[in-house]
Amino acid sequence: MSLTLYFHPLSSFCQKVLIALYENGTPFEPHIVDLGDESSSAELKRLWPIGKFPVLRDETADRTIPESSIIIEYLAQHYPGRTQLVPADPEAARETRLRDRFYDLHVNVPMQKVVTDRLRPAGKNDPFGMEQAKALLKTACDMIDQEMATKTWAMGDAFSMADCAAAPALFYADKVMPFGTTHKNVAGYFDRLMRRPSFARAVEEARPYFGLFPK
Ligand SMILES: N[C@@H](CCC(=O)N[C@@H](CS)C(=O)NCC(=O)O)C(=O)O
């Protein structure tokens, strides 16, 4: 098999890429990385010294591709399928990338800030950073609520890379700052994402690891 994905099922950025792979039934070898294990973590760092996942390895092309959005762009370019995750039209592609960046930088990253603060050693927490992260999450949810008042998916009728980014980011954002009763259009969009088979599968595969999510 040509493609190997280095990932962990619980990771939001990894789920983003899993959705893209599952959308198109793209064959790949799953390779779970345990960051708590020295040799597993070292193996990831040999591929991508930054040490963050997901990382895709394409043996046929002898290429290592890090960064979730770049992986999805790579899959769209070299392993296209029935779901066109990046539109062919340049204007629509730019709009898709904007929404992808929005969900990564303004939902996923602040959500991670809140979650990882819970993992810090006692006395090393960052209450001010947490406050900023929660304020950003609230602003992002307000914006998504307006945007999704009239849309099915982030780009309208077609499921895209932006929805791959949105699904896991909102999944965990809802756990740190529940939006079910405060943002009804975000909740409706999230409900559609949860029922999308590609994401439903990623969530099912993460379920055995939910106990590792810091409360
Ligand atoms: N910009 C990266 C972010 C990847 C990322 O933050 N991954 C997290 C897991 S969701 C990670 O590897 N965390 C481990 C660490 O920071 O040590 C992407 O889009 O792939």
The ligand as an SDF file (V2000), in Angstrom:
LIG
                    3D

 20 19  0  0  0  0  0  0  0  0999 V2000
   -0.9930   22.4870   12.2050 N   0  0  0  0  0  0  0  0  0  0  0  0
   -0.9690   21.0690   12.5090 C   0  0  0  0  0  0  0  0  0  0  0  0
   -1.4020   20.8730   13.9510 C   0  0  0  0  0  0  0  0  0  0  0  0
   -1.2140   19.4380   14.3800 C   0  0  0  0  0  0  0  0  0  0  0  0
   -1.3980   19.2690   15.8820 C   0  0  0  0  0  0  0  0  0  0  0  0
   -1.4530   20.2460   16.6530 O   0  0  0  0  0  0  0  0  0  0  0  0
   -1.4850   18.0150   16.2940 N   0  0  0  0  0  0  0  0  0  0  0  0
   -1.5820   17.7160   17.6990 C   0  0  0  0  0  0  0  0  0  0  0  0
   -2.6220   16.6320   17.9340 C   0  0  0  0  0  0  0  0  0  0  0  0
   -4.2670   17.1730   17.5720 S   0  0  0  0  0  0  0  0  0  0  0  0
   -0.2560   17.1670   18.1880 C   0  0  0  0  0  0  0  0  0  0  0  0
    0.4570   16.5290   17.4350 O   0  0  0  0  0  0  0  0  0  0  0  0
    0.0590   17.4040   19.4540 N   0  0  0  0  0  0  0  0  0  0  0  0
    1.2250   16.8550   20.0570 C   0  0  0  0  0  0  0  0  0  0  0  0
    2.1670   17.8670   20.5600 C   0  0  0  0  0  0  0  0  0  0  0  0
    1.9240   19.0800   20.3700 O   0  0  0  0  0  0  0  0  0  0  0  0
    3.1730   17.4630   21.1500 O   0  0  0  0  0  0  0  0  0  0  0  0
   -1.8800   20.3230   11.5220 C   0  0  0  0  0  0  0  0  0  0  0  0
   -2.8010   20.9440   10.9780 O   0  0  0  0  0  0  0  0  0  0  0  0
   -1.6470   19.1290   11.2730 O   0  0  0  0  0  0  0  0  0  0  0  0
  1  2  1  0
  2  3  1  0
  2 18  1  0
  3  4  1  0
  4  5  1  0
  5  6  2  0
  5  7  1  0
  7  8  1  0
  8  9  1  0
  8 11  1  0
  9 10  1  0
 11 12  2  0
 11 13  1  0
 13 14  1  0
 14 15  1  0
 15 16  2  0
 15 17  1  0
 18 19  2  0
 18 20  1  0
M  END
$$$$
